[in-house]
């Protein structure tokens, strides 16, 4: 999978921009706060329709403009596909092959990307919401229907929590509507958790040998999905997962009415990383935490290739300076002509000469870009 070109209009600090890219390595070089990360983010947003840096779409639109637009052309399985995403106060509109998609879930997955940024080095140290977002963003690329289920789940969850809040401190009333919402919530939750469990099992399969290689055989990595309803973890299909959720609901119903919030479901689940049977977040060294984050990112690349039949586009946002030589060598080793790569950096000192020889360099200063022919 390759990104041939990108066009920006009123996106962040770019009023108008059009660039064509190398199918190998593209390096965005410049000082901080010049627009390097904005350009990398635009590639990610074109693929995922969400930013890895903000949950507010208006932040992506250039100051005092009504909309922002990203257009690109990718090569996927030998076919050239034009993509277009328009962001405005009314929401997002996505087109593929010049045809507007009714739902974003029908658009996401056409272009696969893996992004590695400095904050990803803290993947194992951050809050559970960071890891849930990681699962959602990556799984959505290889199973677009997952994003549809997740969007519906979030809407039902919001309705259910609003209803539960109204019941706090009041005598129990008719719970018919609550039961209807619960039925829908459980149905969606079952599909979401089933796909998450499959995804984590696949991630384990790819990440464990990578961790062992980087640590010279000293570290055994395991990734564990923890559910707010532990009984679902040993279920093989959606119907049995759904049954476990229903039992949990009956057990928690009174407490939920008292507290005014939903106490079970994938929005409360967690992902944990263990190295040599010890929780890396609590007991791992900084080196082990960095190696774990790197192993997971490299595993994503292989997992996506396995699932969709092509390697994704790799986005590296100023991470080379954060890694020691051993981890940098493993990260750069994934290039090998099989992955189109975009790198942001303030200096080429972090890149080896062989990589630079086959790289296209773009010099960025205050939103202006000069290409090194």
MOUR-V765861 format. One record per backbone hydrogen bond with DSSP energy under -1.0 kcal/mol. NH is the residue of the N-H (numbers start at 1). CO is the residue of the C=O. E is the energy in kcal/mol with one decimal. If there is no record, write none. Layout:
nh->NH co->CO e->E
nh->NH co->CO e->E
This chain:
nh->2 co->75 e->-1.8
nh->4 co->73 e->-3.0
nh->5 co->73 e->-1.0
nh->6 co->19 e->-2.4
nh->7 co->71 e->-3.2
nh->8 co->17 e->-2.6
nh->9 co->69 e->-2.3
nh->10 co->15 e->-1.9
nh->11 co->14 e->-2.0
nh->12 co->60 e->-2.3
nh->14 co->11 e->-3.0
nh->17 co->8 e->-2.0
nh->19 co->6 e->-2.5
nh->21 co->4 e->-2.6
nh->25 co->358 e->-1.0
nh->26 co->341 e->-2.9
nh->27 co->360 e->-3.0
nh->28 co->343 e->-3.8
nh->29 co->362 e->-3.2
nh->30 co->345 e->-1.7
nh->39 co->35 e->-1.6
nh->40 co->36 e->-1.9
nh->41 co->37 e->-3.0
nh->42 co->38 e->-2.0
nh->43 co->39 e->-1.4
nh->44 co->40 e->-1.8
nh->45 co->41 e->-3.0
nh->46 co->42 e->-2.3
nh->47 co->43 e->-1.4
nh->48 co->44 e->-3.0
nh->49 co->45 e->-2.5
nh->59 co->56 e->-1.7
nh->60 co->57 e->-1.9
nh->62 co->10 e->-2.7
nh->65 co->62 e->-1.8
nh->68 co->87 e->-2.4
nh->69 co->9 e->-2.7
nh->70 co->85 e->-2.6
nh->71 co->7 e->-2.8
nh->72 co->83 e->-2.4
nh->73 co->5 e->-1.6
nh->74 co->81 e->-2.5
nh->75 co->2 e->-2.6
nh->76 co->79 e->-2.9
nh->79 co->76 e->-2.1
nh->81 co->74 e->-3.1
nh->83 co->72 e->-3.3
nh->84 co->95 e->-2.2
nh->85 co->70 e->-2.8
nh->86 co->93 e->-2.7
nh->87 co->68 e->-3.2
nh->88 co->91 e->-2.6
nh->91 co->88 e->-1.7
nh->93 co->86 e->-2.1
nh->95 co->84 e->-2.9
nh->96 co->99 e->-2.2
nh->97 co->82 e->-2.7
nh->99 co->96 e->-1.7
nh->101 co->94 e->-3.0
nh->106 co->103 e->-1.5
nh->107 co->104 e->-1.5
nh->108 co->104 e->-2.7
nh->110 co->107 e->-1.6
nh->114 co->313 e->-2.7
nh->116 co->315 e->-3.2
nh->120 co->117 e->-1.8
nh->121 co->118 e->-1.4
nh->122 co->119 e->-1.3
nh->123 co->120 e->-1.9
nh->125 co->122 e->-1.1
nh->126 co->122 e->-1.8
nh->130 co->127 e->-1.1
nh->131 co->127 e->-1.2
nh->132 co->128 e->-2.4
nh->133 co->129 e->-2.3
nh->134 co->130 e->-1.8
nh->135 co->131 e->-2.2
nh->136 co->132 e->-2.6
nh->137 co->133 e->-2.8
nh->138 co->134 e->-2.2
nh->139 co->135 e->-2.9
nh->140 co->136 e->-2.0
nh->143 co->139 e->-1.8
nh->146 co->143 e->-2.5
nh->148 co->144 e->-1.1
nh->149 co->145 e->-2.3
nh->150 co->146 e->-2.9
nh->151 co->147 e->-2.5
nh->152 co->148 e->-2.1
nh->153 co->149 e->-2.6
nh->154 co->150 e->-2.4
nh->155 co->151 e->-1.6
nh->156 co->152 e->-2.4
nh->157 co->153 e->-2.9
nh->158 co->154 e->-1.9
nh->159 co->155 e->-2.0
nh->160 co->156 e->-2.8
nh->161 co->157 e->-2.7
nh->162 co->158 e->-1.9
nh->163 co->159 e->-2.0
nh->164 co->160 e->-2.5
nh->165 co->161 e->-2.4
nh->166 co->162 e->-1.3
nh->170 co->167 e->-2.0
nh->179 co->175 e->-2.6
nh->180 co->176 e->-2.0
nh->181 co->177 e->-2.5
nh->182 co->178 e->-2.4
nh->183 co->179 e->-2.4
nh->184 co->180 e->-1.9
nh->185 co->181 e->-2.7
nh->186 co->182 e->-2.9
nh->187 co->183 e->-2.0
nh->188 co->184 e->-2.2
nh->189 co->185 e->-2.9
nh->190 co->186 e->-2.2
nh->191 co->187 e->-1.3
nh->192 co->188 e->-2.3
nh->193 co->189 e->-2.8
nh->194 co->190 e->-2.1
nh->195 co->191 e->-1.9
nh->196 co->192 e->-2.3
nh->197 co->193 e->-2.6
nh->198 co->194 e->-1.7
nh->199 co->195 e->-2.4
nh->200 co->196 e->-2.8
nh->201 co->197 e->-1.9
nh->202 co->198 e->-2.2
nh->203 co->199 e->-2.7
nh->204 co->200 e->-2.4
nh->205 co->201 e->-1.7
nh->206 co->202 e->-1.5
nh->207 co->203 e->-3.0
nh->208 co->204 e->-2.1
nh->211 co->207 e->-2.6
nh->212 co->208 e->-2.1
nh->213 co->209 e->-2.0
nh->214 co->210 e->-2.6
nh->215 co->211 e->-2.1
nh->216 co->213 e->-1.4
nh->217 co->212 e->-4.1
nh->218 co->215 e->-1.1
nh->222 co->274 e->-2.5
nh->224 co->272 e->-3.0
nh->226 co->270 e->-3.0
nh->232 co->229 e->-2.4
nh->233 co->230 e->-1.6
nh->235 co->232 e->-1.7
nh->241 co->237 e->-1.9
nh->242 co->238 e->-2.9
nh->243 co->239 e->-1.8
nh->244 co->240 e->-1.8
nh->245 co->241 e->-2.1
nh->246 co->242 e->-2.2
nh->247 co->243 e->-2.0
nh->248 co->244 e->-1.9
nh->249 co->245 e->-2.5
nh->250 co->246 e->-2.2
nh->251 co->247 e->-1.7
nh->252 co->248 e->-2.1
nh->253 co->249 e->-1.6
nh->256 co->252 e->-2.7
nh->257 co->253 e->-2.1
nh->258 co->254 e->-1.9
nh->259 co->255 e->-2.4
nh->260 co->256 e->-2.5
nh->268 co->265 e->-2.1
nh->269 co->266 e->-1.2
nh->270 co->226 e->-2.7
nh->272 co->224 e->-2.8
nh->274 co->222 e->-3.0
nh->275 co->278 e->-2.5
nh->276 co->220 e->-2.5
nh->278 co->275 e->-1.5
nh->280 co->273 e->-2.7
nh->283 co->279 e->-3.2
nh->284 co->280 e->-1.3
nh->289 co->285 e->-2.4
nh->290 co->286 e->-2.3
nh->291 co->287 e->-2.5
nh->292 co->288 e->-2.4
nh->293 co->289 e->-2.2
nh->294 co->290 e->-2.4
nh->295 co->291 e->-2.8
nh->296 co->292 e->-2.3
nh->297 co->293 e->-2.0
nh->298 co->294 e->-2.6
nh->299 co->295 e->-2.2
nh->300 co->296 e->-1.9
nh->301 co->297 e->-1.4
nh->302 co->298 e->-1.5
nh->303 co->299 e->-2.8
nh->304 co->300 e->-2.7
nh->305 co->301 e->-1.9
nh->306 co->302 e->-2.3
nh->307 co->303 e->-2.2
nh->308 co->304 e->-3.0
nh->309 co->305 e->-1.7
nh->313 co->112 e->-2.7
nh->314 co->340 e->-2.8
nh->315 co->114 e->-3.0
nh->316 co->342 e->-3.4
nh->317 co->116 e->-2.5
nh->318 co->316 e->-1.1
nh->318 co->344 e->-1.3
nh->322 co->319 e->-1.4
nh->323 co->320 e->-1.0
nh->328 co->324 e->-2.7
nh->329 co->325 e->-2.3
nh->330 co->326 e->-1.6
nh->331 co->327 e->-2.2
nh->332 co->328 e->-3.0
nh->333 co->329 e->-1.4
nh->334 co->331 e->-1.3
nh->335 co->332 e->-1.5
nh->338 co->335 e->-2.5
nh->341 co->24 e->-3.0
nh->342 co->314 e->-2.6
nh->343 co->26 e->-3.0
nh->344 co->316 e->-2.5
nh->345 co->28 e->-2.2
nh->351 co->348 e->-2.0
nh->356 co->352 e->-2.0
nh->357 co->353 e->-2.2
nh->359 co->356 e->-1.7
nh->360 co->25 e->-2.9
nh->362 co->27 e->-3.0
nh->363 co->370 e->-3.3
nh->364 co->29 e->-3.0
nh->365 co->368 e->-2.5
nh->367 co->34 e->-2.1
nh->368 co->365 e->-2.0
nh->370 co->363 e->-2.6
nh->372 co->361 e->-2.9
nh->373 co->371 e->-1.0
